[in-house]
């Protein structure tokens, strides 16, 4: 602390220009968090902190894309329908190279999304790299992004239900239950849960969903540095329907918790490709100037004690897309597997 206070005092008294003490403290906190080398830990100034809270609430000003941060790249995972991102022609697997002319390498990974979000009606410029093409600039006008994170339907020509979970926000548990109950009323005999391109979100919302589909017992264990463990359990007596879960390389964090719990308990068959491998838990801590810190505080373990951080979850049945595919081959396989469970030979 003496070193820190000494340097702060030196700058305040000797630096060639006047300095803002608040700015110095912001920079010091940001530097401490960056020194951890963890892409998921981040210091957020007031505007970024506000944007994060709005995002988890399910409505915010943005362009309608979800992003993944891996291998020092920022990649678009999915583009929501009817949003500025879709209208501009952005696509999954596009790499974001710069935001408003600033290379993303100058930000911590999760800072990028905070700079893309902003006041409704304002403009943001993205430089996009797409495989086989030159880098292209896109100018987008931010709009209200309201996310219904769970959406269901009966699969055409079958008695199988389907629920897509796009992310885990504050209302996901409630929305999943609404969709689930409607499918039950429609007479479903089996359920496909689609977690592809789901970057995760709030662990409590994930646990709410898990309590509707994971049989009684552990869902996930959250283990902190000192070894202390917080266990989330399901109280569901038994799974009512056979389940198939779709995952891919962009299924991360909370979506991996749900997929891992269903796989470990034998309540579902996983179809698709290996998941992302984000097995860490973050807490958002408000500070004293409407700012905050998002900090990795624990790792999570599936019911069988697997830590998948940096590893991912392997599907039970691997199905990938290939050039020339004209249908959703992963969903086709999920339906085939589920039909086999509903109507065994």
C-alpha positions in Angstrom: 0.0 0.0 0.0 2.9 2.3 0.7 4.2 1.8 -2.9 0.7 2.5 -4.3 0.1 5.6 -2.2 3.6 6.8 -3.0 3.1 6.5 -6.8 -0.3 8.1 -6.6 1.0 11.0 -4.7 4.0 11.4 -7.0 1.7 11.6 -10.1 -0.7 14.0 -8.4 2.1 16.4 -7.4 4.7 16.1 -10.1 3.0 15.0 -13.4 3.3 17.8 -16.0 -0.5 18.2 -16.3 -3.3 18.3 -13.8 -4.7 14.8 -13.0 -8.1 13.6 -12.0 -7.8 11.5 -8.8 -11.0 9.5 -9.7 -9.4 8.6 -13.0 -6.3 7.5 -11.3 -8.2 5.2 -9.0 -10.3 3.8 -11.9 -7.1 3.1 -13.8 -5.5 1.4 -10.8 -8.5 -0.9 -10.2 -8.7 -1.7 -13.9 -5.0 -2.5 -13.9 -5.3 -4.9 -10.9 -8.2 -6.8 -12.6 -6.3 -7.0 -15.9 -3.2 -8.3 -14.2 -5.2 -11.5 -13.4 -5.0 -12.5 -17.0 -8.6 -13.8 -16.8 -10.8 -12.8 -19.8 -13.9 -13.2 -17.7 -12.8 -10.8 -14.9 -13.4 -7.1 -15.7 -13.6 -3.7 -14.1 -16.6 -1.7 -15.3 -17.0 2.0 -15.2 -20.5 3.4 -14.5 -21.8 3.2 -18.1 -20.5 -0.3 -18.6 -21.9 -1.4 -15.2 -25.3 0.0 -16.1 -25.2 -1.8 -19.5 -24.4 -5.1 -17.8 -27.4 -4.8 -15.4 -29.7 -3.9 -18.3 -28.5 -6.9 -20.3 -29.2 -9.5 -17.6 -32.6 -7.9 -17.1 -33.4 -8.9 -20.6 -33.7 -5.5 -22.3 -31.0 -3.1 -23.4 -29.7 -0.9 -26.2 -27.6 -2.8 -28.7 -27.4 -4.5 -32.1 -28.7 -8.0 -31.3 -25.6 -10.3 -31.4 -24.1 -12.6 -28.9 -20.4 -13.0 -28.8 -17.8 -15.6 -27.7 -14.2 -14.8 -26.5 -11.7 -17.5 -27.3 -8.1 -17.8 -28.7 -7.8 -14.0 -28.4 -10.6 -13.5 -30.8 -14.1 -12.0 -30.5 -16.5 -14.0 -32.6 -20.2 -13.5 -33.2 -22.0 -16.6 -31.9 -25.5 -15.8 -33.0 -27.6 -12.9 -34.5 -31.1 -12.3 -33.2 -34.0 -12.0 -35.6 -35.3 -8.5 -36.4 -32.3 -6.7 -34.9 -29.8 -4.2 -36.3 -27.2 -6.9 -36.6 -29.5 -9.1 -38.8 -30.5 -6.1 -40.9 -26.9 -5.2 -41.5 -26.0 -8.7 -42.6 -23.9 -9.9 -39.7 -23.5 -13.7 -39.4 -22.5 -16.3 -36.9 -18.7 -16.9 -37.0 -18.0 -13.4 -38.1 -15.0 -12.1 -36.2 -15.2 -8.6 -34.7 -11.8 -6.9 -35.4 -12.6 -3.3 -34.1 -15.3 -1.3 -32.5 -15.6 2.4 -33.5 -12.1 2.1 -35.0 -10.5 0.8 -31.9 -9.0 -2.8 -32.3 -10.6 -5.2 -29.9 -7.1 -6.2 -28.8 -7.0 -3.0 -26.8 -9.9 -4.1 -24.7 -10.4 -7.0 -22.3 -12.5 -9.5 -24.1 -15.8 -8.9 -22.2 -15.3 -5.2 -22.5 -16.1 -5.4 -26.2 -19.8 -6.1 -25.7 -20.0 -3.1 -23.3 -18.7 -0.8 -26.0 -21.1 -2.3 -28.6 -24.1 -1.6 -26.3 -25.2 1.9 -25.8 -28.0 4.5 -26.0 -30.8 3.6 -28.4 -30.6 5.5 -31.6 -26.8 6.0 -31.5 -24.4 4.6 -34.0 -21.7 2.0 -33.5 -19.1 1.0 -36.2 -17.8 -2.6 -36.4 -15.0 -3.9 -38.5 -15.8 -7.5 -39.4 -13.5 -10.2 -40.7 -15.3 -13.0 -42.5 -13.6 -16.1 -43.8 -12.6 -15.7 -47.4 -13.4 -12.0 -47.5 -11.6 -8.7 -46.8 -12.3 -6.9 -43.6 -15.5 -4.8 -43.9 -16.9 -1.9 -41.9 -20.5 -2.0 -40.8 -22.3 1.1 -39.4 -25.3 0.1 -37.2 -27.8 2.1 -35.2 -28.5 0.7 -31.8 -32.0 -0.3 -31.0 -33.9 -1.8 -28.0 -33.0 -5.4 -27.8 -35.6 -7.4 -25.8 -34.7 -11.0 -25.5 -37.2 -13.7 -24.8 -34.6 -16.3 -23.8 -36.8 -19.4 -24.1 -39.1 -20.2 -27.0 -40.9 -23.5 -27.7 -42.9 -25.3 -30.3 -44.1 -28.8 -31.3 -41.9 -30.2 -34.0 -43.9 -30.5 -37.1 -45.5 -33.9 -37.8 -44.4 -35.3 -34.4 -45.5 -35.5 -30.8 -42.1 -34.1 -29.8 -41.6 -30.7 -28.0 -38.8 -28.3 -28.7 -37.5 -25.5 -26.5 -34.6 -23.2 -27.6 -32.8 -21.4 -24.8 -30.8 -18.5 -26.2 -29.3 -17.4 -22.9 -29.9 -17.5 -19.2 -31.2 -14.1 -18.0 -33.4 -13.1 -15.1 -36.7 -14.4 -16.7 -35.4 -17.6 -18.3 -36.8 -19.9 -15.6 -40.2 -18.4 -15.9 -40.2 -18.3 -19.7 -39.0 -22.0 -19.9 -41.8 -23.1 -17.6 -44.4 -21.2 -19.7 -43.1 -22.9 -22.9 -42.8 -26.3 -21.2 -46.4 -26.1 -19.8 -47.8 -25.2 -23.2 -46.0 -28.2 -24.8 -47.4 -30.5 -22.0 -50.9 -29.3 -22.9 -50.2 -29.9 -26.6 -49.5 -33.5 -25.7 -45.7 -33.8 -26.1 -44.1 -37.2 -25.4 -40.5 -36.1 -25.6 -38.5 -32.9 -25.4 -35.5 -31.4 -27.4 -33.7 -28.7 -25.5 -31.6 -26.6 -27.9 -28.6 -25.0 -26.1 -26.6 -24.3 -29.3 -25.0 -20.8 -29.5 -26.1 -20.2 -25.9 -23.3 -18.2 -24.2 -24.6 -18.8 -20.7 -25.7 -16.2 -18.1 -27.1 -16.3 -14.6 -26.5 -19.6 -12.7 -29.7 -19.1 -10.7 -31.8 -19.1 -13.8 -30.0 -22.2 -15.1 -30.8 -23.9 -11.8 -34.5 -22.9 -12.1 -34.6 -24.6 -15.5 -32.7 -27.7 -14.2 -35.3 -28.1 -11.4 -37.9 -28.9 -14.2 -35.8 -31.5 -16.1 -33.0 -32.8 -13.9 -34.0 -35.7 -11.6 -33.6 -35.3 -7.8 -30.0 -34.8 -6.7 -27.1 -32.5 -7.5 -27.3 -30.1 -10.4 -23.9 -28.3 -10.0 -21.3 -27.7 -7.3 -19.6 -24.3 -7.1 -16.2 -24.6 -5.5 -14.2 -21.5 -4.3 -10.5 -21.1 -3.8 -10.6 -22.2 -0.2 -12.4 -25.4 -1.1 -15.7 -24.3 0.2 -18.6 -25.7 -1.8 -22.0 -24.5 -2.7 -24.2 -27.2 -4.1 -27.4 -26.6 -6.1 -29.8 -29.6 -6.0 -32.9 -30.5 -8.0 -36.1 -31.5 -6.1 -37.7 -33.0 -9.1 -39.0 -36.5 -8.2 -38.2 -37.9 -11.7 -37.9 -36.8 -15.3 -41.4 -36.9 -16.9 -40.2 -37.1 -20.5 -37.2 -38.4 -22.4 -34.9 -35.5 -23.4 -32.3 -34.9 -26.1 -30.1 -31.8 -25.7 -28.4 -30.0 -28.6 -25.0 -28.5 -27.9 -22.2 -27.0 -30.0 -18.9 -25.1 -29.7 -20.7 -22.0 -28.6 -22.6 -23.6 -25.8 -20.9 -22.1 -22.7 -21.1 -21.5 -19.0 -24.6 -21.9 -17.7 -25.7 -23.9 -20.8 -22.9 -26.3 -20.0 -24.1 -26.6 -16.4 -27.5 -27.7 -17.6 -26.1 -30.0 -20.3 -23.6 -31.6 -17.9 -26.3 -32.2 -15.2 -28.6 -33.8 -17.7 -25.8 -36.0 -19.1 -24.4 -37.0 -15.8 -27.8 -38.0 -14.4 -28.7 -40.0 -17.5 -31.8 -37.7 -18.0 -30.8 -36.8 -21.5 -28.8 -37.7 -24.5 -26.5 -34.9 -25.8 -26.3 -34.5 -29.6 -24.0 -32.1 -31.5 -20.4 -31.1 -31.1 -18.1 -30.4 -28.1 -19.2 -27.4 -26.0 -17.1 -24.3 -25.3 -15.5 -25.1 -22.0 -16.2 -22.2 -19.7 -16.4 -23.8 -16.2 -15.9 -20.7 -14.1 -18.3 -18.6 -12.1 -18.3 -14.8 -11.9 -19.8 -12.5 -9.3 -20.7 -8.9 -10.1 -19.7 -6.6 -7.2 -20.9 -2.9 -7.2 -18.3 -0.4 -6.0 -18.8 3.2 -4.8 -19.2 5.3 -7.9 -21.9 3.4 -9.8 -19.1 1.2 -11.1 -18.4 -2.4 -10.5 -16.1 -5.5 -10.8 -17.0 -8.7 -12.5 -14.7 -11.3 -10.9 -14.1 -15.0 -11.3 -14.6 -16.5 -7.8 -15.1 -20.2 -8.4 -15.2 -23.1 -10.7 -18.2 -25.3 -11.1 -18.4 -29.1 -11.2 -21.0 -31.3 -12.8 -22.9 -33.9 -10.6 -20.2 -36.5 -11.4 -17.4 -34.1 -10.3 -16.3 -33.0 -13.8 -14.6 -29.6 -14.1 -15.0 -28.7 -17.8 -13.2 -25.4 -17.7 -11.0 -25.2 -20.8 -12.2 -28.7 -21.8 -15.9 -28.6 -22.7 -18.5 -31.4 -22.7 -18.4 -34.1 -25.3 -21.8 -35.0 -26.8 -23.1 -38.6 -26.5 -23.7 -38.5 -30.3 -21.4 -36.3 -32.3 -23.0 -34.6 -35.3 -21.4 -31.7 -37.2 -22.5 -29.7 -40.2 -20.8 -30.3 -43.5 -20.8 -28.4 -46.8 -23.9 -29.3 -48.8 -26.2 -30.0 -45.8 -29.6 -28.7 -46.7 -31.3 -29.4 -43.3 -30.4 -28.9 -39.7 -28.7 -32.3 -39.4 -28.2 -32.0 -35.6 -31.9 -31.4 -35.0 -32.7 -34.2 -37.4 -30.5 -36.6 -35.4 -32.0 -35.3 -32.1 -35.5 -36.1 -33.4 -34.4 -39.6 -34.5 -32.9 -40.3 -31.1 -35.9 -38.9 -29.3 -38.3 -40.9 -31.4 -36.4 -44.0 -30.4 -36.9 -43.2 -26.8 -40.6 -42.4 -27.1 -41.4 -45.4 -29.4 -38.7 -48.0 -28.6 -38.8 -51.1 -30.9 
